[in-house]
Amino acid sequence: MTNSDWIVSKGRYLYRKIWNKIKEFRGWFVAIEVNTGDYFIAPTIGEALRKGKAKHPDGKFFVTRIGEDVLGARKIGGVKHAESYCVP
């Protein structure tokens, strides 16, 4: 399993774990730092990641649109696209 695959796998697990806390923000984005489980919600991907990087500058983030089917994400050129993103 590559580092990116691990981030995506752990991110999906954490996303499901926090779902009841974040579901009211459907359509927004969540950036989840996979080592700590800390998560950051914002209306844009960039803002969610900025919040996360402010607290965890060297963090590894899984980012997805809240309410999307993260299991339906696809990999293009080694990077997750569409529903979820891996930010090492």
Phi and psi in degrees as GROMACS dihedral restraints (atoms count N, CA, C in turn):
[ dihedral_restraints ]
;  ai    aj    ak    al  type     phi  dphi    fc
    3     4     5     6     1   -77.8    20    10
    4     5     6     7     1   166.5    20    10
    6     7     8     9     1   -58.7    20    10
    7     8     9    10     1   -42.4    20    10
    9    10    11    12     1   -63.5    20    10
   10    11    12    13     1   -41.5    20    10
   12    13    14    15     1   -62.5    20    10
   13    14    15    16     1   -40.4    20    10
   15    16    17    18     1   -64.0    20    10
   16    17    18    19     1   -42.5    20    10
   18    19    20    21     1   -61.1    20    10
   19    20    21    22     1   -44.5    20    10
   21    22    23    24     1   -65.1    20    10
   22    23    24    25     1   -45.2    20    10
   24    25    26    27     1   -61.3    20    10
   25    26    27    28     1   -48.0    20    10
   27    28    29    30     1   -66.3    20    10
   28    29    30    31     1   -39.4    20    10
   30    31    32    33     1   -62.3    20    10
   31    32    33    34     1   -42.9    20    10
   33    34    35    36     1   -61.9    20    10
   34    35    36    37     1   -42.3    20    10
   36    37    38    39     1   -61.1    20    10
   37    38    39    40     1   -48.8    20    10
   39    40    41    42     1   -65.6    20    10
   40    41    42    43     1   -37.9    20    10
   42    43    44    45     1   -58.8    20    10
   43    44    45    46     1   -47.4    20    10
   45    46    47    48     1   -63.5    20    10
   46    47    48    49     1   -36.1    20    10
   48    49    50    51     1   -66.6    20    10
   49    50    51    52     1   -35.0    20    10
   51    52    53    54     1   -97.9    20    10
   52    53    54    55     1     1.8    20    10
   54    55    56    57     1   -47.9    20    10
   55    56    57    58     1   -47.5    20    10
   57    58    59    60     1   -64.9    20    10
   58    59    60    61     1   -23.2    20    10
   60    61    62    63     1   -83.5    20    10
   61    62    63    64     1   -22.9    20    10
   63    64    65    66     1  -115.1    20    10
   64    65    66    67     1    -8.5    20    10
   66    67    68    69     1   -61.5    20    10
   67    68    69    70     1   -22.9    20    10
   69    70    71    72     1   -69.0    20    10
   70    71    72    73     1   -13.4    20    10
   72    73    74    75     1   -98.9    20    10
   73    74    75    76     1    27.9    20    10
   75    76    77    78     1   -48.9    20    10
   76    77    78    79     1   131.8    20    10
   78    79    80    81     1    96.5    20    10
   79    80    81    82     1   -20.4    20    10
   81    82    83    84     1   -83.5    20    10
   82    83    84    85     1  -176.8    20    10
   84    85    86    87     1  -115.6    20    10
   85    86    87    88     1   148.6    20    10
   87    88    89    90     1  -125.0    20    10
   88    89    90    91     1   131.7    20    10
   90    91    92    93     1  -108.1    20    10
   91    92    93    94     1   119.9    20    10
   93    94    95    96     1  -110.8    20    10
   94    95    96    97     1   121.7    20    10
   96    97    98    99     1   -80.0    20    10
   97    98    99   100     1   114.7    20    10
   99   100   101   102     1   -73.6    20    10
  100   101   102   103     1   -19.9    20    10
  102   103   104   105     1   -82.2    20    10
  103   104   105   106     1   -30.7    20    10
  105   106   107   108     1  -106.2    20    10
  106   107   108   109     1   -25.0    20    10
  108   109   110   111     1    84.6    20    10
  109   110   111   112     1    -1.5    20    10
  111   112   113   114     1   -64.0    20    10
  112   113   114   115     1   142.9    20    10
  114   115   116   117     1  -134.8    20    10
  115   116   117   118     1   154.0    20    10
  117   118   119   120     1  -136.3    20    10
  118   119   120   121     1   124.8    20    10
  120   121   122   123     1  -110.1    20    10
  121   122   123   124     1   137.2    20    10
  123   124   125   126     1  -158.5    20    10
  124   125   126   127     1   162.7    20    10
  126   127   128   129     1   -71.9    20    10
  127   128   129   130     1   -16.0    20    10
  129   130   131   132     1  -128.5    20    10
  130   131   132   133     1   157.4    20    10
  132   133   134   135     1   -60.3    20    10
  133   134   135   136     1   -47.7    20    10
  135   136   137   138     1   -57.8    20    10
  136   137   138   139     1   -43.8    20    10
  138   139   140   141     1   -67.8    20    10
  139   140   141   142     1   -41.3    20    10
  141   142   143   144     1   -60.9    20    10
  142   143   144   145     1   -43.6    20    10
  144   145   146   147     1   -68.6    20    10
  145   146   147   148     1   -38.5    20    10
  147   148   149   150     1   -60.3    20    10
  148   149   150   151     1   -42.8    20    10
  150   151   152   153     1   -60.9    20    10
  151   152   153   154     1   -45.2    20    10
  153   154   155   156     1   -64.7    20    10
  154   155   156   157     1   -46.1    20    10
  156   157   158   159     1   -67.0    20    10
  157   158   159   160     1   -26.9    20    10
  159   160   161   162     1   -64.3    20    10
  160   161   162   163     1   -37.3    20    10
  162   163   164   165     1   -88.8    20    10
  163   164   165   166     1   -34.8    20    10
  165   166   167   168     1  -129.6    20    10
  166   167   168   169     1    78.0    20    10
  168   169   170   171     1   -55.9    20    10
  169   170   171   172     1   -31.6    20    10
  171   172   173   174     1  -106.3    20    10
  172   173   174   175     1    17.9    20    10
  174   175   176   177     1   -69.7    20    10
  175   176   177   178     1   163.1    20    10
  177   178   179   180     1  -113.7    20    10
  178   179   180   181     1   122.4    20    10
  180   181   182   183     1  -116.8    20    10
  181   182   183   184     1   141.3    20    10
  183   184   185   186     1  -109.5    20    10
  184   185   186   187     1   127.8    20    10
  186   187   188   189     1  -124.3    20    10
  187   188   189   190     1   135.4    20    10
  189   190   191   192     1  -149.4    20    10
  190   191   192   193     1   157.5    20    10
  192   193   194   195     1   -78.6    20    10
  193   194   195   196     1   129.3    20    10
  195   196   197   198     1   -66.3    20    10
  196   197   198   199     1   127.7    20    10
  198   199   200   201     1    99.1    20    10
  199   200   201   202     1    -9.9    20    10
  201   202   203   204     1   -81.5    20    10
  202   203   204   205     1   158.7    20    10
  204   205   206   207     1   -81.3    20    10
  205   206   207   208     1    96.6    20    10
  207   208   209   210     1   -66.6    20    10
  208   209   210   211     1   -18.0    20    10
  210   211   212   213     1   -74.3    20    10
  211   212   213   214     1   -15.0    20    10
  213   214   215   216     1   -91.3    20    10
  214   215   216   217     1     5.9    20    10
  216   217   218   219     1   -63.7    20    10
  217   218   219   220     1   151.5    20    10
  219   220   221   222     1  -126.4    20    10
  220   221   222   223     1   154.3    20    10
  222   223   224   225     1  -104.7    20    10
  223   224   225   226     1   127.5    20    10
  225   226   227   228     1  -127.5    20    10
  226   227   228   229     1   120.0    20    10
  228   229   230   231     1    59.0    20    10
  229   230   231   232     1    32.8    20    10
  231   232   233   234     1    84.3    20    10
  232   233   234   235     1    -0.7    20    10
  234   235   236   237     1  -120.1    20    10
  235   236   237   238     1   138.6    20    10
  237   238   239   240     1   -72.2    20    10
  238   239   240   241     1   136.3    20    10
  240   241   242   243     1  -130.7    20    10
  241   242   243   244     1   171.0    20    10
  243   244   245   246     1    74.1    20    10
  244   245   246   247     1  -106.7    20    10
  246   247   248   249     1   -75.7    20    10
  247   248   249   250     1   -30.1    20    10
  249   250   251   252     1  -141.9    20    10
  250   251   252   253     1   156.6    20    10
  252   253   254   255     1  -136.8    20    10
  253   254   255   256     1   145.9    20    10
  255   256   257   258     1  -112.2    20    10
  256   257   258   259     1   123.0    20    10
  258   259   260   261     1  -120.4    20    10
  259   260   261   262     1    96.8    20    10
